[in-house]
C-alpha cells in the first residue's frame, strides 16, 4: 500500500507538512497528529526501496507509529474536552455563588436602635424606616427552647413583610417565669396587626402576651417612657370566675395535678392550680391530697371539673356573684353618669388577663378628676376590685447596674443637682438588689425630653475600639478580669458578645488606668499561639501560596504549618483580625478545590498595583490582595462613599461588593459602624427627604414625605412641623409662622459669625460651609457642586470648573488675582452683600405690615401677639433657613 500524500500535524507547533512521495506508506491520504520526535525519526529513516521482509517490517513500524500517534491524539482531545467541561462547570458554579451572594441583604437597627435599615450589596441602603415611624413590640411567655429563627417565622405568619421588622433581643423573662421574651423593632403600621394576631394565642402550650410601645424606648441603654396618652383613664379588673377544691386519693396525685394543670388554658381562660394546705395553712405539702383551682370559666360545672381533673371529690370554694356582661354594664353606666369623656373603648379580651376599658378625656386634669371620683365609690357586693391608672404626662425610667452608677457618680450627682426643679428632674433610687433606678420626670414635656437625651448619652458610655476586643472576653473566667479592673480603678466595663464590643464607664484617671489594663490583657491574649486544623483539600493551597503570604503579612515567626499530623495544623499568633484573615484563606482554598478556581500568575492588585499576595477574587472576576481588600473595607467608614464597589479595570468595574464578602473581613462592631456611616451619608445626601430632629443632639430622623404634617419625636418628645422643619405650630400655616418670627437679629448674628469664620450657606440645603484650602469648587455634604465665589450651583464638577475659568478667570485664587479677576470678584461680593442688605430691609418692611394684613379682630390683639413672638429665639442658629420672600407674597392675607 503506497501513500501518495499525507498531512501530518506536528505538535506543539501543529504545522502541517507533506511527506516525500518516495516514502512508502498507506495509499489513502491521512491527517495524523504526531509528536516532533516521532516525525524526526521517520524522516531520518533510510528511504531505500527494499522488498520482502525488510520492507514489510519498515511498513509495520511506520503504521504502529501512526496508530500510536492517533491514540495519543484521541487521548489529548478527550482530556481537552473534559478540561473544558470542568472549566464550564466551575464557571457555572462560580456564577451561581456570585448571583446568590449579590442578592444577600442585611438588616440593622442604627441610631441607638431607632432606625431600621435594609442594606444590599456594597452597603447600599435599600429600605429605611425612620425612628418617627418605628415602634417596639415585646412578645412574652414564649417557649424556653424557641430559637430566633422560629420567632421570626412566628412574626412572618402575621403577614408582616420580613424587611419591615428586626429581632433585637431574646432573653429569659424578667419576672422570673420559665418562658422567654423577644423584643423586635418594626414599622409602626404593622404593630397593631402583630398584637391582635399573637396576643392571647397559644404556642406550645404557652399563652403569648404582646406589648406594643408607641415610642422608641426601654431598649438597651434607653429610657423607657410612659408613652400612653395622659388623657386616657384605664380601668382594669379580673373577670368573674369560679373557684373549686379538688380532692385526690394520694398526695402524689394532688402534686401531679398541680404540675400538669397549673397555668394551662381551659375553655379560653388561664387557670391557676395550687396545693390546698387548709385555712390555717398547717397541712404539710407532702401530706395534702387536695388542690385549689382558680379562674375556672363560669360555664364549668362541678361534674365537668371532676371529670377534667380526674378527681375523687369536688366542692365549690367561691360561687360567682356576677357576670362579665354585668360588670361592663355597671362600669359604662358609672362613666356616663360622670360625663365629659370623648371615647369609651373595651380592650380585646385575652386568656388569663384582666379586663380593661380605656376612657379618653379632653385633658389630663379631666381624666384625673374622673379617677378620683371613681376611686371613692363602692360598686356593690360581688363585683371585682377595680384598678384605675393614668400615665404621667412625662416620665421615663431605666435600670442600670450599681457599679455602672458608682463609676459615673460624679456625673449623676451633677445632673440631679442641676435639674432639681419642677419642669424636669432626675430621681435616682438604689433598689437594694445590685441595681439603680434612674427616673426622669416633670411637668414640662419638652424639658423632660431634653433631660432624657442627656441621661441616655451618659448611660450609653464610651464604646471602645474594636482592636481592644478579644473573643476570650465572652468566657466566664474573664469576668474575674473585669471585676479586678473595677476594684483597682473604679471603672466599669460592659462586654457584649453579640456585637463583640466593650463599653467603658469611667472618668479621668480611672479611664486611663482601665484602658492600660485592657490593652495589656488584649496584647497578652493575642500573643498566645492559636491552632486551626486545615481540611485536606486546603493543604495544597497553603503549601503553594497561603503560608508564604501569611508569613509576609504577619512575620516568619508568627505562623507555621505542621504537616506531621493528620490533618495538617496551622499555628499562628494574633487577634481576631488575624483569625479572620486565616478564615478567608481557608474559604478561598476550599473554593479553589471545589470549583477549580485558578488565579493567573503575576496578577496585579487593583488597589496596590503590585503582584497579588494572598489572592481573593470577587464575583466580577477581579483579584485583590487579602490585606488590600481588608483595608479597603475597614477604611470605608472614614471615606463615606457608598455603595462599596469593585475598583478593578481602573476603577470602572463598579460592581457592588456582596454582603458575605464584607462580613468575612469585618468584625461585628466594624460592620455596625460601617452601616451607621452608610445611613448617615444616605440621609445627608437627601436633605429634601430626611431631616434630623429639631432638638440639639437628638439623633432621631424623620421622613418629610409622609402624610402627617406634625410629628412627635420618640426620643425627646419634641413636636416637629414637616413643612417648615421647625417646632409644630397649631393654628398657623408655615408662612404665617415665618412672617411672625423675628429673623433680623438672627441673620445679623449669623452674618457676623460668617464674616469672621469665612462661611457661606449652601444654596441647595442652606447649611453653613467653610473653605479651608484648595480651589473654588466646593462640594457640600448634600451632593451639590458650588462655585465658592458667586455660590452658583451646578450638577457636576466639570461644569463648575468651566464656569470658574470662563467667568472668574481661573479655579484658584492666585490665578484669578494674577489675571486681574480680583476686581471682578470683589464686585460680585459687593453685589452679594448689597442683595443681602436689601433683602433684610424688605423682610423688615413686610414684617411691619403684618399688623394691617393678618386677620386679627383688632390691632391691639395683633400687637400683643406680635410682642409675644419677639422673645422667640432658636436653639440652633445654623439650622435657621433664611426665607427670601417678596411683598407680594403676603397679599393673600389681606382681609
CORRA-V962344 format. One record per residue. RES is the residue in one letter. PHI is phi in radians with two decimals (999 if undefined). D_LAST is the distance of its C-alpha to the last C-alpha in Angstrom with 2 decimals. Layout:
res={RES:RES}
phi={PHI:PHI}
d_last={D_LAST:D_LAST}
//
This chain:
res={X:X:X:X:X:X:X:X:X:X:X:X:X:X:X:X:X:X:X:X:X:X:X:X:X:X:X:X:X:X:X:X:X:X:X:X:X:X:X:X:X:X:X:X:X:X:X:X:X:X:X:X:X:X:X:X:X:X:X:X:X:X:X:X:X:X:X:X:X:X:X:X:X:X:X:X:X:X:X:X:X:X:X:X:X:X:X:X:X:X:X:X:X:X:X:X:X:X:X:X:X:X:X:X:X:X:X:X:X:X:X:X:X:X:X:X:X:X:X:X:X:X:X:X:X:X:X:X:X:X:X:X:X:X:X:X:X:X:X:X:X:X:X:X:X:X:X:X:X:X:X:X:X:X:X:X:X:X:X:X:X:X:X:X:X:X:X:X:X:X:X:X:X:X:X:X:X:X:X:X:X:X:X:X:X:X:X:X:X:X:X:X:X:X:X:X:X:X:X:X:X:X:X:X:X:X:X:X:X:X:X:X:X:X:X:X:X:X:X:X:X:X:X:X:X:X:X:X:X:X:X:X:X:X:X:X:X:X:X:X:X:X:X:X:X:X:X:X:X:X:X:X:X:X:X:X:X:X:X:X:X:X:X:X:X:X:X:X:X:X:X:X:X:X:X:X:X:X:X:X:X:X:X:X:X:X:X:X:X:X:X:X:X:X:X:X:X:X:X:X:X:X:X:X:X:X:X:X:X:X:X:X:X:X:X:X:X:X:X:X:X:X:X:X:X:X:X:X:X:X:X:X:X:X:X:X:X:X:X:X:X:X:X:X:X:X:X:X:X:X:X:X:X:X:X:X:X:X:X:X:X:X:X:X:X:X:X:X:X:X:X:X:X:X:X:X:X:X:X:X:X:X:X:X:X:X:X:X:X:X:X:X:X:X:X:X:X:X:X:X:X:X:X:X:X:X:X:X:X:X:X:X:X:X:X:X:X:X:X:X:X:X:X:X:X:X:X:X:X:X:X:X:X:X:X:X:X:X:X:X:X:X:X:X:X:X:X:X:X:X:X:X:X:X:X:X:X:X:X:X:X:X:X:X:X:X:X:X:X:X:X:X:X:X:X:X:X:X:X:X:X:X:X:X:X:X:X:X:X:X:X:X:X:X:X:X:X:X:X:X:X:X:X:X:X:X:X:X:X:X:X:X:X:X:X:X:X:X:X:X:X:X:X:X:X:X:X:X:X:X:X:X:X:X:X:X:X:X:X:X:X:X:X:X:X:X:X:X:X:X:X:X:X:X:X:X:X:X:X:X:X:X:X:X:X:X:X:X:X:X:X:X:X:X:X:X:X:X:X:X:X:X:X:X:X:X:X:X:X:X:X:X:X:X:X:X:X:X:X:X:X:X:X:X:X:X:X:X:X:X:X:X:X:X:X:X:X:X:X:X:X:X:X:X:X:X:X:X:X:X:X:X:X:X:X:X:X:X:X:X:X:X:X:X:X:X:X:X:X:X:X:X:X:X:X:X:X:X:X:X:X:X:X:X:X:X:X:X:X:X:X:X:X:X:X:X:X:X:X:X:X:X:X:X:X:X:X:X:X:X:X:X:X:X:X:X:X:X:X:X:X:X:X:X:X:X:X:X:X:X:X:X:X:X:X:X:X:X:X:X:X:X:X:X:X:X:X:X:X:X:X:X:X:X:X:X:X:X:X:X:X:X:X:X:X:X:X:X:X:X:X:X:X:X:X:X:X:X:X:X:X:X:X:X:X:X:X:X:X:X:X:X:X:X:X:X:X:X:X:X:X:X:X:X:X:X:X:X:X:X:X:X:X:X:X:X:X:X:X:X:X:X:X:X:X:X:X:X:X:X:X:X:X:X:X:X:X:X:X:X:X:X:X:X:X:X:X:X:X:X:X:X:X:X:X:X:X:X:X:X:X:X:X:X:X:X:X:X:X:X:X:X:X:X:X:X:X:X:X:X:X:X:X:X:X:X:X:X:X:X:X:X:X:X:X:X:X:X:X:X:X:X:X:X:X:X:X:X:X:X:X:X:X:X:X}
phi={999:-2.02:-1.54:-1.44:-2.63:-2.49:-1.80:-1.97:-1.66:-1.72:-2.06:-1.47:-1.19:0.94:-1.91:-1.21:-2.35:-1.82:-1.42:-0.94:-1.16:-1.28:-1.47:-1.36:-2.77:-1.30:-1.38:-1.35:-1.15:-2.32:-2.04:-2.15:-1.61:-2.49:-1.26:-1.04:-1.12:-1.16:-1.12:-1.05:-1.10:-1.22:-1.22:-1.52:-1.25:-1.11:-1.74:-1.53:-1.41:-2.04:-2.22:1.43:-1.21:-1.17:-1.17:-1.13:-1.12:-1.15:-1.16:-1.11:-1.11:-1.14:-1.09:-1.09:-1.15:-1.16:-1.11:-1.08:-1.13:-1.12:-1.07:-1.14:-1.13:-1.13:-1.09:-1.10:-1.15:-1.09:-1.12:-1.14:-1.14:-1.11:-1.12:-1.13:-1.12:-1.12:-1.14:-1.15:-1.11:-1.09:-1.13:-1.15:-1.12:-1.11:-1.15:-1.13:-1.11:-1.10:-1.15:-1.14:-1.16:-1.17:-1.53:-1.19:-2.11:-2.39:-1.85:-2.70:-1.86:-1.99:0.92:1.05:0.99:-2.11:-2.05:-1.73:-2.18:-2.10:-1.97:-1.80:-0.98:1.33:1.00:-1.48:-1.26:-1.58:-2.63:-2.47:-1.92:-1.22:-1.07:-1.17:-1.94:-1.86:-2.64:-1.85:-2.20:-1.92:-1.82:-1.85:1.14:-1.30:-0.99:-1.05:-1.66:-1.35:-1.53:-1.07:-1.12:-1.21:-1.14:-1.10:-1.12:-1.11:-1.20:-1.04:-1.14:-1.43:1.64:-1.49:-1.04:-1.10:-1.42:-1.76:-2.59:-2.53:-1.34:-1.60:-2.75:-2.30:-2.53:-1.18:-1.02:-1.24:-1.39:1.60:-1.31:-1.56:-1.47:-2.15:-2.04:-2.10:-2.02:-2.20:-1.92:-2.69:-1.07:-1.05:-1.16:-1.74:-1.10:-1.11:-1.10:-1.09:-1.13:-1.18:-1.38:-1.67:-1.13:1.53:-1.33:-1.89:-2.22:0.93:1.47:-1.75:-1.54:-1.39:-2.14:-2.12:-2.08:-1.94:-1.79:-1.14:-1.99:-1.43:-2.83:1.00:-2.18:1.07:-1.82:-1.94:-1.33:-1.51:-1.83:-1.36:-1.45:-1.46:-1.21:-1.21:-1.51:-1.83:-1.73:-1.79:-2.04:-2.25:-2.82:-1.44:-1.20:-1.05:-2.68:-1.95:-2.25:-2.41:-2.06:-1.94:-1.90:-2.17:-1.38:-2.35:-1.05:-1.12:-1.15:-1.14:-1.15:-1.13:-1.12:-1.12:-1.11:-1.43:-1.81:-1.13:1.00:-1.97:-1.68:-2.29:0.94:1.49:-2.12:-1.50:-1.73:-2.05:-2.23:-2.48:-1.18:-1.61:-1.81:1.52:-1.10:-1.56:0.93:-1.87:-1.51:-1.05:-1.09:-1.43:-2.02:-1.26:-2.05:-2.20:-2.32:-1.76:-2.10:-1.99:1.11:-1.29:-1.04:-1.14:-1.40:-1.35:-1.69:-1.06:-1.14:-1.10:-1.19:-1.07:-1.21:-1.13:-1.60:0.98:-1.61:-1.44:-2.58:-2.33:-2.46:-1.28:-1.64:-2.64:-1.29:-1.26:-1.89:-2.65:-2.19:-1.01:-1.11:-1.15:-1.15:-1.06:-1.11:-1.15:-1.11:-1.08:-1.14:-1.11:-1.13:-1.17:-1.15:-1.25:1.28:1.42:-1.68:-1.73:-2.62:-2.29:-2.21:-1.65:-1.20:-1.02:-1.34:-2.33:-1.11:1.32:-1.94:-1.19:-1.43:-2.42:-2.27:-2.12:-1.94:-1.76:-2.06:-1.31:-2.67:-1.06:-1.13:-1.14:-1.15:-1.14:-1.09:-1.16:-1.09:-1.12:-1.25:-1.30:-1.12:-1.57:-1.89:-1.66:-1.84:1.80:-1.26:1.58:-1.47:-1.24:-1.45:-1.75:-2.06:-2.10:-2.50:-2.24:-1.17:-1.16:-0.99:-2.63:-2.68:-2.34:-2.32:-2.74:-1.87:-2.27:-1.10:-1.08:-1.13:-1.11:-1.14:-1.14:-1.18:-2.06:-1.04:-1.07:-1.17:-1.14:-1.10:-1.12:-1.18:-1.11:-1.28:-1.28:-1.84:-1.43:-2.57:-1.24:-1.10:-2.79:-2.68:-1.97:-2.06:-1.98:-2.33:-1.51:-1.44:1.38:-2.09:1.55:-2.28:-2.22:-1.64:-1.90:-2.15:-1.91:-2.61:2.75:-1.63:-1.68:-1.06:-1.14:-1.16:-1.10:-1.08:-1.17:-1.16:-1.05:-1.09:-1.14:-1.13:-1.12:-1.09:-1.26:-1.27:-1.07:1.39:-1.86:-1.33:-1.40:-1.09:-1.10:-1.19:-1.53:-1.54:-2.45:-1.12:-1.20:-1.16:-1.42:-1.36:-1.10:-1.12:-1.36:-1.08:-1.11:-1.10:-1.18:-1.17:-1.13:-1.04:-1.14:-1.15:-1.42:-2.08:1.10:-1.84:-1.74:-2.03:-1.99:-1.90:-2.25:-1.21:-1.21:-1.68:0.94:-2.55:-2.05:-2.15:-1.90:-2.14:-2.94:-2.39:0.98:-1.12:-1.04:-1.11:-1.09:-1.11:-1.12:-1.11:-1.11:-1.12:-1.14:-1.10:-1.08:-1.17:-1.10:-1.09:-1.13:-1.17:-1.26:-1.34:-1.25:-1.34:-2.08:-2.18:-2.37:-1.38:-1.47:-1.10:-1.03:-1.24:-1.55:-1.08:-1.00:-1.10:-1.22:-1.20:-1.39:-2.57:-1.10:-1.13:-1.11:-1.17:-1.12:-1.13:-1.19:-1.44:-1.84:1.96:-1.10:-1.50:-1.52:-2.56:-2.43:-2.07:-1.76:-1.78:-1.26:-1.69:-2.13:-1.34:-1.13:-2.12:-1.76:-1.97:-2.65:-2.03:2.60:-1.66:-1.16:-1.13:-1.14:-1.10:-1.13:-1.11:-1.11:-1.10:-1.10:-1.14:-1.13:-1.07:-1.14:-1.17:-1.16:-1.11:-1.13:-1.30:-1.46:-2.00:1.25:-1.23:-2.17:-1.47:-1.15:-1.22:1.04:-1.31:-1.66:-1.32:-1.18:-1.70:-1.66:0.99:-2.09:-1.10:-1.14:-2.12:0.93:-1.16:-2.38:-1.87:-1.40:-1.11:-1.33:1.82:-1.46:-1.87:-2.18:-1.20:-1.05:-1.15:-1.21:-1.18:-1.14:-1.14:-1.05:-1.39:-1.23:-1.60:-1.16:-1.10:-1.37:-1.26:1.00:-2.10:-2.23:-1.30:-1.36:-2.22:-1.21:-1.83:-1.21:0.97:1.12:1.15:-1.91:-1.17:1.08:-1.37:-1.04:-1.37:-1.12:-1.04:-1.00:-1.15:-1.12:-1.16:-1.16:-1.75:-2.00:-1.29:-1.09:-1.17:-1.15:-1.13:-1.10:-1.14:-1.15:-1.17:-1.02:-1.12:-1.13:-1.17:-1.06:-1.11:-1.06:-1.24:-1.12:-1.45:-2.27:-1.17:-1.47:-1.95:-2.18:-2.45:-1.50:-1.03:-1.29:-1.36:-1.04:1.21:-1.43:-1.47:-1.21:-2.20:-2.22:-1.69:-1.46:-1.67:-1.28:-1.37:-1.34:-1.63:-2.18:-2.08:-1.96:-1.18:-1.29:-1.71:-1.98:1.18:-1.26:-1.73:-2.18:-1.58:-1.34:-1.46:-1.90:1.06:-2.24:-1.05:-0.99:-2.31:-1.18:1.50:-2.33:-1.37:-1.11:-1.14:-1.12:-1.11:-1.10:-1.26:-1.62:-1.53:-1.39:-1.63:-1.11:-1.15:-1.09:-1.16:-1.12:-1.12:-1.12:-1.13:-1.12:-1.14:-1.11:-1.15:-1.25:-1.58:1.19:-1.83:-2.42:-1.53:-1.18:-1.19:-1.59:-2.02:1.18:-1.42:-1.18:-2.28:-2.25:-1.81:-1.71:-2.81:1.63:-1.42:-1.60:-1.65:-1.98:-2.09:-1.34:-1.14:-1.42:1.77:-1.29:-1.74:-2.25:-1.48:-1.21:-1.33:-2.00:1.06:-1.27:-1.87:-2.32:-1.64:-2.58:-1.15:-1.09:-1.14:-1.13:-1.14:-1.08:-1.11:-1.09:-1.23:-1.37:-1.59:-1.90:1.55:2.80:-1.71:-1.91:-1.09:-1.20:-1.21:-1.14:-1.18:-1.16:-1.66:1.37:-1.46:-1.14:-1.13:-1.07:-1.16:-1.09:-1.11:-1.13:-1.10:-1.12:-1.11:-1.12:-1.16:-1.11:-1.09:-1.11:-1.14:-1.08:-1.14:-1.12:-1.12:-1.13:-1.09:-1.18:-1.10:-1.11:-1.22:-1.16:-1.42:-1.09:-1.02:-1.63:-1.86:-1.31:-1.39:-1.49:-1.22:-2.65:-1.15:-1.02:-1.12:-1.12:-1.12:-1.11:-1.15:-1.18:-1.12:-1.12:-1.36:-1.09:-1.46:-1.18:-2.33:-1.31:-1.42:-2.42:-1.14:-1.31:-1.72:-1.39:-1.75:-1.28:-1.68:-1.56:-1.89:-1.96:-1.06:-1.13:-1.22:-1.65:-1.09:-1.19:-1.67:-1.20:-1.63}
d_last={121.23:120.05:116.54:115.73:112.28:110.09:106.61:106.38:102.99:103.56:101.02:99.30:99.39:99.44:101.16:103.30:106.87:109.88:113.17:116.29:118.03:121.29:119.68:120.84:118.32:116.70:116.69:113.11:110.27:108.27:105.17:105.93:103.82:106.22:106.12:107.16:110.18:111.55:111.22:113.01:115.84:116.21:116.23:118.83:121.09:124.35:123.94:127.59:128.64:130.27:131.41:132.45:131.36:129.85:127.60:126.51:125.74:123.65:121.76:121.15:119.86:117.46:116.17:115.67:113.65:111.50:110.96:110.02:107.51:106.05:105.75:104.06:101.66:100.72:100.14:97.91:95.92:95.47:94.42:91.91:90.47:90.26:88.59:86.05:85.36:84.93:82.56:80.54:80.40:79.43:76.59:75.43:75.52:73.73:71.06:70.62:70.31:67.87:65.63:65.70:64.87:62.05:60.43:60.65:57.39:56.88:54.33:53.42:51.08:49.76:47.55:49.44:49.92:46.24:45.69:47.80:48.86:51.26:53.10:55.21:57.88:57.30:54.89:52.24:49.27:49.14:46.81:44.87:43.28:41.21:41.67:38.24:39.57:43.14:44.92:48.52:50.80:54.10:56.85:59.50:63.06:63.93:67.68:69.30:70.77:67.59:66.91:63.63:63.95:64.49:61.35:59.36:60.91:59.93:56.26:56.59:57.86:54.49:52.98:51.25:51.40:53.92:51.66:48.95:51.07:53.62:56.37:56.12:58.90:61.72:63.46:65.55:63.78:62.88:63.77:67.39:67.58:69.62:66.75:64.46:60.71:58.74:55.35:53.24:49.87:47.93:44.64:42.75:42.21:45.98:46.58:46.18:48.53:51.18:50.94:51.22:54.08:56.21:55.60:58.59:60.45:64.12:65.43:69.23:69.39:66.54:63.39:60.42:57.55:54.24:51.62:48.20:46.34:42.60:42.43:44.86:47.29:50.86:52.46:55.03:53.83:50.33:49.19:48.83:45.73:45.07:42.54:41.98:38.95:39.41:37.68:40.64:43.81:46.85:49.83:53.08:56.63:59.84:60.38:63.36:66.56:70.33:72.78:76.49:79.65:81.83:85.50:87.63:91.31:91.27:89.09:88.63:87.17:84.62:83.68:83.35:81.01:78.69:78.81:78.15:75.59:73.56:69.86:70.33:68.31:69.71:67.82:64.55:64.98:66.13:69.29:70.93:74.73:76.71:80.33:81.20:83.02:83.23:81.38:83.01:82.58:86.26:87.30:87.77:85.58:88.62:90.15:87.41:87.51:84.18:80.51:77.31:74.68:71.04:67.90:69.86:67.87:68.11:69.76:72.74:75.92:78.95:80.89:78.12:77.96:81.78:82.05:79.22:80.65:84.29:84.95:88.03:86.24:82.62:81.29:77.83:76.55:73.33:72.38:68.69:67.18:63.85:62.11:59.05:57.29:57.99:56.61:53.32:52.98:53.68:51.14:48.41:49.23:49.04:45.61:44.29:45.77:43.87:40.55:37.26:37.88:35.67:38.40:42.20:44.01:47.77:48.92:51.30:54.92:57.34:61.07:62.29:58.90:57.31:54.78:51.17:48.02:44.62:42.21:38.57:36.58:33.06:34.30:37.57:38.12:38.11:40.53:42.82:42.84:43.97:46.60:48.08:48.37:50.06:52.47:54.00:54.75:57.89:57.72:61.24:64.62:64.85:61.27:60.84:59.55:55.79:53.99:50.38:48.50:45.02:44.46:43.54:39.94:41.28:45.00:47.09:50.88:53.49:57.30:59.21:62.97:64.40:65.91:62.58:61.04:64.02:63.84:60.26:60.61:59.60:56.21:55.73:56.63:54.15:51.29:52.36:52.57:49.36:47.12:48.75:45.63:43.44:40.58:43.02:46.80:49.87:52.74:56.04:58.83:62.32:63.20:66.92:67.60:67.02:63.24:60.35:57.08:53.93:50.96:47.49:45.26:42.67:39.52:37.10:36.89:35.70:38.54:41.03:40.06:40.65:43.92:44.92:44.67:46.92:49.44:49.54:50.15:53.04:54.46:54.41:57.06:58.41:59.32:62.62:63.56:65.07:68.31:69.01:69.06:72.35:72.92:75.53:72.76:72.19:75.75:76.53:78.98:76.24:74.50:77.16:76.12:72.52:73.90:76.11:73.14:71.31:74.46:75.12:71.63:69.28:67.21:66.11:66.28:64.67:66.00:64.47:66.89:64.27:62.34:65.49:63.88:64.45:61.89:62.80:61.70:63.03:62.29:64.14:67.90:67.98:65.89:68.26:71.35:70.02:69.19:72.71:74.33:72.28:73.13:76.83:76.97:75.07:77.46:80.40:79.25:78.65:82.13:83.78:85.35:83.64:85.30:84.10:86.44:85.91:86.17:89.25:87.19:85.35:88.52:89.24:85.73:86.14:89.66:88.48:85.31:83.44:85.80:86.06:82.30:81.79:84.45:82.82:79.44:80.71:84.12:87.66:88.34:85.07:85.90:89.13:90.08:92.92:94.60:97.63:95.85:94.75:91.90:91.13:89.23:86.72:86.68:83.98:82.35:78.60:75.39:72.89:72.01:75.68:75.92:72.98:74.66:77.92:76.16:74.51:77.95:79.46:76.76:77.36:81.12:80.75:78.48:81.09:83.91:82.09:80.51:82.63:80.04:81.91:80.32:81.52:83.62:82.10:78.49:75.99:73.18:69.76:68.68:71.70:73.31:76.66:79.03:77.61:78.91:78.51:76.76:73.75:72.54:69.03:68.43:67.68:71.27:70.73:72.98:72.10:73.99:73.27:72.52:70.14:68.07:68.01:66.70:64.16:62.67:62.91:61.21:58.30:56.26:56.20:55.64:52.60:53.06:52.70:54.05:57.61:59.60:63.14:63.78:66.82:67.47:66.09:62.90:62.19:63.15:59.86:61.09:59.35:61.79:62.26:61.36:65.05:66.08:63.49:64.58:68.20:67.59:65.00:65.33:62.83:61.20:60.99:59.56:56.82:55.97:55.92:53.49:51.24:51.24:50.54:47.52:46.15:46.61:45.03:41.88:41.70:41.96:38.96:36.09:33.52:35.21:36.53:35.37:37.07:35.79:33.64:36.28:38.88:42.20:41.04:42.74:40.62:38.96:36.21:35.38:31.91:32.46:32.47:30.11:29.30:26.31:27.59:31.32:33.65:36.46:39.82:41.48:39.26:36.74:33.76:30.60:29.33:26.24:27.67:24.59:24.58:28.05:27.20:27.29:25.37:21.89:21.08:17.52:16.11:16.26:18.67:16.20:14.36:17.91:19.09:16.55:17.43:21.16:23.13:25.03:26.48:29.39:30.07:30.28:32.56:34.84:34.92:35.63:38.41:40.01:39.74:41.44:44.16:44.73:44.25:41.63:38.91:36.32:37.18:34.78:34.98:34.50:33.53:36.56:38.46:41.78:44.77:47.59:50.98:53.42:54.16:52.49:48.90:48.16:46.20:45.67:42.99:43.64:40.94:43.20:41.37:43.73:42.48:43.73:43.95:43.79:40.54:39.14:39.22:39.35:42.07:43.42:47.05:49.33:51.05:47.82:47.17:50.72:50.54:47.35:48.94:52.10:50.45:47.54:48.85:52.61:53.62:52.69:54.06:53.21:56.79:56.74:53.58:55.02:58.42:56.98:54.84:51.63:50.81:49.24:47.06:46.01:45.22:43.09:41.12:40.69:39.57:36.98:35.81:35.54:33.73:31.17:30.68:30.23:27.71:25.75:25.76:24.60:21.74:20.79:21.01:18.81:16.07:16.64:16.56:13.12:11.77:11.71:9.07:6.95:7.46:6.17:9.40:10.64:12.22:13.29:16.80:15.83:13.93:17.00:19.38:17.91:18.08:21.62:22.74:21.96:23.98:27.10:26.52:29.47:30.51:33.96:34.92:33.67:35.26:33.15:29.80:28.44:26.95:23.77:23.62:19.99:18.67:15.83:14.59:14.32:11.24:9.30:8.37:6.23:3.81:0.00}
//
